[in-house]
Amino acid sequence: MSAKLDLSMLPNKPLWFAPSESRAQLDGAIQADVVIVGAGYTGLWTAYYLLKADPSLKVVLLEKREVGFGASGRNGGWASAIFPISLHRVEQLYSHHAALHLQAAMNETVDEIGRVLALEGVDADYAKQGFLSLARSAPQMARVRTAVESSARFGLPDQWRLLEGSEAIEKTGARGTLGALYTEHCALIHPGKLVRGLAKLVESMGAKIYEQSAVTQMAPGVVHTERGSVRAEMTVRATEAFTSQQPGKSRFVIPLYSLVLATEPLPRQLLARLNLDHRMAFNDMRHLRVYGQVTAEGRLVFGGRGAPYKWGSVMPEQADLVDSIHGKIYDTMTEFFPELASVRVTHRWGGALGVSRDWCPTVSIDRNNRMAWAGNYVGDGVATSNLAGRLLRNLILGHDEDINTLPLVNHRSPSWEPEPLRWFGINSGLAAASLSDMEERYTHKPSRTAMLLEKLTGAH
């Protein structure tokens, strides 16, 4: 039986998950200085930077399931300097200087993650070798050239580099490669090792993490669970896509699903033959995003978008597995690398990412209601969550830093439309992205549909 036919038999099991000691459930009423709802990257980075700045703080984290259950344990392992909306869109919303400042901060964040992991002895398979976006058609190659030229005109001549055919193929030997877009500002990590390592780190610094402790109500100064409560000077909401499940938040953010496959460890000779014997993130310039990396143990992890949005922003567990989309991801992977058709796929999974109406993340605080929050990363949260953790520390403790003026600080996005407009608009956008790629395959020209879609979203 082929690897593709075996996909439907695979359970929802992220490659990154590993058995770990369960933590206590909150039982009773306790006090804290800061209570953080959500023990993923945002919550854990926030706890880390708060305790690093003031070790005397009492920090409590409440997790509905277990550490890393959400996007932090399900992502593709890219810690990149990509921001969900284009710098031109940031310029429109704020200023040219703000856009340049934001990109510099994102670049620095990739390095900051590496510095902290080295400093604290957290092994998360961090490897900073950059990110390669392949051009595998004439329209894609045109977008590569436009991206490099546009970045230079914007004032960032070194952000991206154009690789012509042979140089691109030497880096990643996907079939049909004509060239590539390269940036050094991306690292690969093992998501599970990172989230579990951060959890153990903040616990060693004095934080207390309660698992299986779903929050039932958040009010100024107090957070309630089914069996307990935490009174605190400040509450941090770090729930990303799961924010949509909270009362009154269904139009604040919507959950979109990204689905992923992982192969068995590949022989070194095969990795070398495919020019995959590296730890560089890669994808191509298609409109419906895909992403890949080779893990430290030699597995190819390959994922993509396209799973339909569920009416009412519901998040049923079965949404993690969509046979047709996993099948398309497999087809794309073997289209990139036909030799992988004989390789066994061992894992498949999915996870929800949070998307605001204008696709822009936020890090915000409401001192009157003693509430701070961060998220809406649109799938680019591995690095952005670290930046958010530092910003939340500054906002909560009143630390004055240059990053406090970044455009995502206290950014307010408009609300999503009510149903059925929301369902129709989002799924039409997903269909349009897929149609754009199909259009380019047949016309060999840049998609008009994609141009309209980018104008509507402002996203990459």
N, C-alpha and C positions, 0 to 999 in steps of 0.2 A: 504493500500500500504506500502511496506517495506521501511526502511530508505534508502536502496541502490537504489531502484527504484526512490525515490524522488530526488536523487542527480542531475540528469540531469535537473531538474526543478529549481535548486538553481542558483541565479545569481552569478556573480563574485564580491563577497563582503567579503573582509577580516574581520574577527572578530574584529580586532584591530582598524578599522576605526571608526571615530566619527565625527559628524558635528563640525566644528570650524569656527571661524571668518575668512573670506577670507582676504588676504593681497593685497596690491596695486600691480599693474603691473608696471614695470619700464617704465617710459615715459620721455624721454629726456636724456641729457648727464650729468653724475655726476662724482665725483672724490672719490677715496678711497685709503687707504693704501694697503688693501688686498681685492680682489674680489674672492669669492668662487662660483664655478659653481656646483650646487647640494646642496639641503637642506635636506639631509639624515644624517645618523649617522656620516659619515666621515666629511662632511662639518660642521655640528653643533659642533662636538667635537673639530674640529680645531678652529672654531670661539671662543668656550669657553676658550680653553687653551691660545689662543693668547690674548684675552681680560683679562684673569686672570693675565697674565704676564705683559701686558701693556694696562691699561684701556683707554689710550689716543688714541689707534689705531682706525681708521675708517675702519670697516669691513662690507662688503656688500655681501649678498648671493643671488644668482639668481637661481630660481627654475622653471623648465619647466611647471610643473603642480601645485601641492600643497605640503607642507611639508610632508615628509614621504610617498609620492606616490609610490616610488620604493621599493627596498628590505627592507628598514628600517621599512616600515609599513606592510610587507607581510611575514616576517620570522616566524620561529617556537618558538621564545622567549628564545633561549639558549644563554647565555653569558658564553661561555666555553673557556677553555685553549687549546682547540684542534687547531692545526695548519694543514693546508691542506696537506702538504707533511710530510712524516715521518722524524723523527730526524736522522735516518740513511741516508736519502737522503740529509738533511741539512749538515750532516757531510761530505758527498761526495762532495757537492758543495763548502763548506766553511771549517769547521773544527769541531772537537769534542767539543772544548770549545764553539764555536759559537752556536752549537746545544743546549748545556746545558744552555747557556746564554739566548737563545730564549725561551726555555721552562720555565725558571724562570720568564722571563718578561711576558709571557702569563699567568702564575699562578697569578702573582702580579696584572695583569690587571683586572682579575675577581674581586679582592678585591677593586681595585681603583674605579671601577664603583660604587660599593656599598658606598664607602667613599664619592664620589662626590655627589651622590644622597642624602645621609644623610646630608651632609654639606649644600647643596643648597636647601634642602626641596622639592626635586622632587620626587613625589610618582609614581613609575613605577612598583609596586608590586614585587620589588626585593627580592628574597629569595635564599640564598646560602645554598643548601642542597646536592649538588653534582650531579653526573651523573652516571647512572647505565647502562651498556651494557650487556644485558642478553645473556646467551648461551642456546639455545633451541634445540640443536642437538649435536651429538658427534663432528663433525668438528668445530662447533662454540666453544664448550668447549675447544677443543685443541687450538684454537686461543686465548682464554682467558689465558690459562696457558702460552702459548708462549709470549703473550704480557707482562705479569707480569715478567717472567724470563728475557726477552729481555731488559725491562726497567731497571731492577736491574743491569744487566751486563753493560748497557750503563752508569750507574752512577746515576740512579734515582730510588732507591729502594722504595721510598715512594710515587711515582707518581700514581701508580695503586695498587689496592688490590684485591686479589682473594676471591670471596665469593662462598662457596660451596652451594649445593642445598637448604637446608632449610633456610639458612641465606638470600640467594638471593630471595627466594619466599616470605619471610617475608617483604621484601622491596617493591617488585612489583610482584603481583600474576598472571603473564601471564601464560597461559597454556603451559605445556611442559618445564618449566624452569629447567635446570640442574645445573646452577650456574650463576655467573656474574662477570663482571669486574667493579670495582668501583673506582672513583676518587672524592675527595672533591672539585676539582677545576672547579666548574661549578655553575652558578646561573641561575635562571629563572627570566625573566622580562616580562612585558606587552609591546610589541614593540611599540604600538601606544602611550601609555602614556609616554614612554621614548622619542620618537622622538618629540612629541608635547611639552613635558615638557622641553626638551633641547632648542627647538625653543623659547619658552617664556622666558627661562632663558637668552639666549644670547641677546634677544631683550632688556631685562631689564638691560643688561650690556652695551648696546649701539649699538649692531649690527642692521643692517637693512636688512630685508628679503623681496624680491620681488617675488611674485608668478605669474604663467601664463606668465613667462618671458623666453621663450626658447632662448638659445644662438644660434646665427647664425654664429658667427665667433669669434675665439680666436686668437689674435695676440700679440706679445710682448708689454706689457704695456696697452692693451686695449681689452675689450670684448664687442661685439656687440649683441644686441637683435633686434627684429623686430621694436621696437619703441624707443630704447634708446641705451646707451653705458655707460660703466664704465671704466675710466682710473685709473690704479692702479700700484703701484710698483711691486706687485706680484699677479699672478693669480694662484688659486688652482683648479685643475680639480678633482672633487669628484663625478663622475658620474657612477662609478661601471659598471654594464653590459651595461648601455646606452652609454658608451664610444664607443662601437662597431658601433654606429649609426653616429659617427662623421667622417667627411672627413679624409681619410687616416688612420683610426683606425680600420677598419673591421678585420684586422689580428692581431691587438694588444691584443684583448680580445674577447672572444665569450660569448654570453648569453646562459646559460642552465637554464631550468625551474624546480623549485621545486613546488609541488602541495600539498595543505593542506585541511583538514577537521576539523570542530569543532562540538562537540555535544551540546545539551542543557545542562544546569547545572544538574549535576548528584546528586541523593540523597546521603546524607552522609552515610547512611547504605550500599549503593551499593559501594561507594568508599572504605569504610572500608573492605567490603567483598572481594574486588579485590586488597586489599593492595595498594590502590592509594590515600589514605588520607594523602598526603604529597605534597611538591613542589620540587620533585626531577626529573630531566630530565632523560629520559630513551629511549633506543632502543634495538635492538639485534645485534648480530655479523654477520648479513647477509652482502652480498657484495653490493647490490643495496640499498643504505642507506634509512632508515626510521627514524622517530624521534617523540617523544611524550612528553607531559607535561600535568599536570592538573593545570588550571588557578586558580587564587585566588577566583573566584566565582564558582569553581567546574566543569568547562567544561573540557572535554578531547580534547586537540588539537593534531592531529595526521597527519603527513605529510610524504612525500617521494619523491624520484627522479624517473626517468624513462621516463619523457616526451621527445619526440624526438626533436633533434636540427633542426632548420629551415634553409633551404638553404640560403646562403648568409648572415647569422647572422641577418636576419630580425626579428623584434619583434612586430608582430601584436597583437592587444589586445586580440584576440581570443585564443592566445597561453596560456593565463592564465587558460583556462578551457579545459581539455582533458578528456572527459567522461570515456574513457577506463582506463586511469591512475587513475583518482579519484575513479573509481570502484575497481581497484586493491588495492589502499590504504585502502578503506573501508574493503575489504576482509581481508587484513592484520591486520587491527585494530580488527576485530571480530575474527580473528584467535588467536590473543593475548588474547582477552577477549570475549568469546562467549556470555556472558550475555549482551553485548552491542548491540546485534542484534535487540533488541526491543527498543533501545534508538533512539530518533530523532536526526538526523544530521541537524543542523541549518545553517551552513555556509560552503562554499567551495570557494577556491581561488587559485591563483598561482602567481608566480613572478619569475623574471629572476635574476640569480646570475652571476657574472663575473668570467671567467676562463681564465687564461693565458696558453700558450702552455706547460709550465713546472709545472703548478698548483701552482706556488709560488706567493704569494702576493708581492706587492712592495710599498715603500714610497720613492719618488724620488724628486729631484729638479734639474732644469736647470737654473742656474743664468743668463747665457747669454741671454736666451729667457724669463727670468722673469716668469718662469712657474714651479709649483710644482704639484704633483699628488700622489694619493694613491688609492689602490683598488686591484681587482682581488682576492677576499677573498674566492672564491669557496664555498660559503655558510657558512663560519665560521667568518662572519664579525661583529657580534654583539659586541664581545669583541675586535677583532683585530682592528676595526675602532677607538676604544678609544685609543689604543696604537698608531695607525696611527696619530690621532689628536695631541698627545704629540710630536711625532716625527716631524710632519710638523711644529709645533710651534718652535721646536729647530732648524730645518733647515732654516726656514724663519728668525728667530730672531738671529740666531747664538749662541744659548745657547749650552753649552758643557755639555752633560750628558752621563752616561754610556750606556744608551739605544741607543745612536746614532751609536754604533758599531754593532747593531743587523744585521743579514744577510739579512733582507728584505730591509734595507736602501740602496737606489740606485741600487737595484737588477734589472737586465735587463733580461727579458725573451725572448726567440726566438719568431719569428712571427709564427702564425698559417699558415698551408698550404693553398694555393688557392683552390677554388672549382674546381672540385668535390671532391678532396682528403679530404678536411675538413669535408664535409658532411658525406662522407663514413666512415672516421676514427672515428668521434665522435659517430655517431649512431651505429657503430660496437662495440665501447667500452661499450655503454649503453646496447646493446644486450648481450654482453659477460658477464657483471655483472649479468644480469638477468639469463642467462644460467648457470652461476656458482652456483647460489642459487638452481636452478633446479637440477643441477648435484649432489649437495650435498644431496638433499632430496632423490634422488634415489640410490646413491652409499653409503651414510653414511660415505664418506671419503672426506678429503679436496679437493677442486676443483683444478684441474690442470689449467683450464682456468683462474681462479682467480689469481693463482701464476704468470702466464704470464702477466696478465693485470696489476698487481701491479708493476712488474718489468718495464713495459713500462711507467707507469705514476709516480711511486714513491709516490703515494698518499696512504692515509689510506684506 
